């Protein structure tokens, strides 16, 4: 799945379109959690969305087991 397919899935699911990369990142995360996409697809989507300016909210970074595993 690429970002264009993610946008199409978002439109079908939400009945509106968005170019907000953070909203698409949240949507990709939800799709991964619900096993609609696999980890490889999720990581590729996150990388692509981050390259377009998406960011993880600070509160999620503070609670992240990955970021705080040291």
Secondary structure, DSSP 8 states (H G I E B T S, - for coil): --HHHHHHHHHHHHSS----HHHHHHHHHHHHHTTSS-HHHHHHHHHHHHHTT----HHHHHH-TTTT--
